[in-house]
Amino acid sequence: MTDYRAVFVEELTRVAPDIDPSTVGDGDHIQDDLALDSMDVLNLVAALHARLGVDIPERDYPEIATPARAAAYLAARAG
Amino acid sequence: MPSLGADMEAGRLVEWLVKPGDTVSRGDVVAVVETQKGAIEIEIFEAGTVRELTAALGDELPVGAPLAVVVAEGEAAAAPPEPAPEASAAPRPAPEPVVTPVPPPAPPAAPAPTPSDAAPAPTLPAAPAPAPPDAAPAPTPAQPAGGLRASPAARALAEARGVDLSALKGSGPGGAILYADVEHAAAGTPARKPAPMAEMRKAIAAAMARSKRTIPHFYMTQTIDVELVMTALEARNAEAPPEGRILLGALLVRAAVRAARAVPEMNGHYLDDRGFVPAEAVNVGVAIALRGGGLVAPALMDAGAMTLAGIMAGMRDLVTRARAGRLKASEMTEGTITVSALGETGAEAMAGVIFPPQVGLVGLGAPQLRPWVVDGAVVPRRVVTLTLSADHRVSDGRTAARFVAAFAEQVQTPEEP
């Protein structure tokens, strides 16, 4: 069974290699807490699309705002 | 050693990507240096054959110091080959022809930022390897998660000194392990020099203080209705896969590029000894905030020849490489105008400091929902506030107003990318 939180954090830290994955909390907001900018978010969405085949439309970006929300969203969409 | 960006006077050679006997073409990346703003790739501006590497890994080299000898095709060797010297702080003179990334004769000569106000600026090419239209590179993949990023010089030093790289926390952009990190770990002592981030702040402080000291800034502001273009972008992006989406920031950068083409007095460099030197190409600098603090403003080279999709791809690539510490020296020095945008959320306006020797900076606030008069009725519209910072030595209010008008016209005109 895919660990979507782990996948999300892995792709997150590929896009933002200066973020230590061990410090990312479930409720950390990727923009407010982890300081991703809009280009980083697009790169993350593109990476998740390439890896999982899940196309996240712009209107759903709030659904991946934290690792916890993203894990639930990706599990529902990829399943 | 080419110019490395405003007020950065030296760099440490950390990687050679060529060796004696290799043939090189103009624009090839031949070396990597560490600077106050992270690792920067050094390109070569002449084709030929590498005859000698005159600088050694680990050397701290001032701007202008020779790095290598490259013999052009058909050119006679000026001196017999010699072995590469031992690492030393002061590089010895190299025989002619010396090919540090020197400028080609092609005009216009755009200046490099001067190390000090008094020093004459060397010239640099406007664009060492202009990309054809739409040839913006795809974003460079980031390193695999969990992988160690360290320069070959850092790895070699770690091996020689028995330093476990996995135990180090890199202080370079993107957490990259720098040569200096290994040096400090090997010594078992805290850094003798200021940390890289402190160095970056020093570089920013020097450049911005020089800008404010020498450039008589003036500002012109206009708030622009972006409802139509944002609606068009949203509709377009709803049908596009992530790789094909366009951000508002790319559209704003393109508007700045087109305005710079329409008002050439805003696109170029100001030199103490020559005054304003307009640039033929629009190499638009894109300000990128780094998470650990500080910022870089690499240039998207010859952006005037790119479509909107090309500019978007180029910006993604710049951001990705800025995060990974893989920007090129030309991108750090040959910008002709800079755009600094606050993104899609945040404050509504930003009056920026011009990046010398440029003469204009486009500051853009985040979109705001505001009551707006359209066809005689007040309606809610999303607006963006542009603040142009301009150099009064080069332009006046009328010129700045032309730029602002050209920018506003571009932004308010939805079109296909």
Contacts between the chains, C-beta under 8 A, distances in Angstrom:
chain1	res1	chain2	res2	distance
A	10	B	145	4.5
A	10	B	146	8.0
A	11	B	145	7.7
A	13	B	145	5.0
A	14	B	141	7.9
A	14	B	142	4.3
A	14	B	143	7.2
A	14	B	144	7.0
A	14	B	145	5.2
A	15	B	142	6.2
A	15	B	323	7.6
A	16	B	291	6.9
A	16	B	323	6.6
A	17	B	142	5.7
A	17	B	143	5.9
A	17	B	149	6.8
A	17	B	174	4.0
A	17	B	175	5.6
A	17	B	176	7.9
A	17	B	323	6.2
A	17	B	324	6.4
A	18	B	173	7.2
A	18	B	174	5.0
A	18	B	175	4.5
A	18	B	290	8.0
A	18	B	291	5.5
A	18	B	292	6.3
A	18	B	323	7.0
A	19	B	291	7.4
A	20	B	175	7.8
A	21	B	145	6.9
A	21	B	146	7.7
A	31	B	345	7.6
A	34	B	291	7.9
A	35	B	289	8.0
A	35	B	291	4.8
A	37	B	289	7.0
A	37	B	319	7.6
A	37	B	343	5.6
A	38	B	247	5.5
A	38	B	249	6.6
A	38	B	343	5.5
A	38	B	344	5.1
A	39	B	247	6.6
A	39	B	249	7.2
A	39	B	315	6.5
A	39	B	316	6.1
A	39	B	319	4.5
A	40	B	319	7.1
A	40	B	323	7.9
A	42	B	242	6.4
A	42	B	245	6.1
A	42	B	247	6.5
A	42	B	316	7.3
A	43	B	139	6.7
A	43	B	316	6.6
A	43	B	319	7.5
A	43	B	320	6.7
A	45	B	242	4.6
A	46	B	242	3.9
A	46	B	243	5.3
A	49	B	241	6.5
A	49	B	242	4.8
A	49	B	243	7.6
A	55	B	241	6.1
A	55	B	242	6.9
A	56	B	242	7.2
A	57	B	237	8.0
A	57	B	238	6.2
A	58	B	234	6.8
A	58	B	237	5.5
A	58	B	238	6.9
A	58	B	245	7.3
A	59	B	238	7.7
